[in-house]
Amino acid sequence: MDHLKQVLRTLQVEKFYANPKKCAFCTDMVIFLGFVASYEGVSADPEKVKGVATIKAFTKIKRIMTEAHAMRFPVFLKAFEVTCDASGLAIGGVLSQENHPVAYFSEKLNDA
């Protein structure tokens, strides 16, 4: 609680404001950038994995992304590699370092 008070006090002094809709306090897990961070560790967000698992064009990405142990935290001093794929139904991409995924994006396309 002391740390939270310090952060909120600093925001107030610097005239920054937090969006209450994007804040979560006293919770045992946080979903951020497609990952779930909790006391058990970091894993892929099940909703993101479900989205990837339903797209046939991403078989290799689906296999990699559903194996949570394959995910790593990025090291910003190392080079990144971006792999993209698209079909008439969806688009997606994987951000990797040293052949290990660190982030991904997948979205089903609509008629527009």
N, C-alpha and C positions, 0 to 999 in steps of 0.2 A: 504494500500500500504506500510506503514511503517513496518508492521509486515512481509509482504512478502519480503521486502528488507532485513530485519534482518535475516530471515531464509536463504535466498539465500547467503547473506554475510557469515553467519556461515558455510554453506556448502562449500563455496569457501575456507575459512580459513582452514578448516579441511581436505581439498582436497577430498571432497565427490562430486559426480556428480549425478544429477537427469536425468533420462531418459525422454527426451522431449515427447516421445510417451505416457508416463504414467502421464503427467502433465496436469492439467487444471487450468486456472486462470480466475478470474472474471466471474464465472459461478454461477447460482442460485441453482444448484443441483450437487451432486456427487454420483456416483455409486461405492460402496465399499463392498466387501465380500457378495454380494447378497442382499444388501440393497440400497435404494435410500434415501439419506439425503438431505433435502431441508428446506427452511424457513417454510414449512408446517409441518415438522416433519420427522420421519423415517418410511419407509414402505418397504415391500418386493419388490425386483426388478421384474417388470412385465415379463421380459424375463425368469427369473427363475421360476416364478409362472406358466407361460405358459408351460414350460418344464415339470414340475411336473403334471400339469393338464392333459397332454396327455398320461400318463402312468397309465394303469388300475390297476397295482399291488399296487399302493400307494393311495388308496381311503382315508384312515384316514389322511395320511400326506397331501394329496391334500386339504382336508377340513381345516385342521389346518393352512396350509401355505397360503391359499388364504384369510384367515381372518387376515388381517394385524395387527389388534389390539392384536392378540395373541402373536406377536413377542416381545421379550424383549432384552435389552442389557445384555451381560454376566457380572456377578460379579465374578471376578477371585479368590475371597476368599472363594467361595462356591463350592461344589462338582458339577461335570458335569455328565450327563448320555448320553450315545450314543445309539441310536436305529438304526439298519440297516435292510435293506430288499433287496432282489435281486430276479430276475426272469431271464428267458432266453432272455428278451428284455432290461432290465435296472437294474441299481443299485441305491441305495439311502441311505441316512442316515440323522438323525436329532440329533443335539446337544441340550440338554435340561438342565434346572436347575429348580428344584422344580416343575416338570411337566409342564414347559412352554418352548417352543422352543426358542432358541437364534440364531441358525444357521442351515443351511441345505445344502445338496448336492444331486444332482440328475443327472444322466447321462444315456443316451440311449446307449446301446451296439451296436457295429458294428460286422460284420461277423468275423473279426480277433479275 
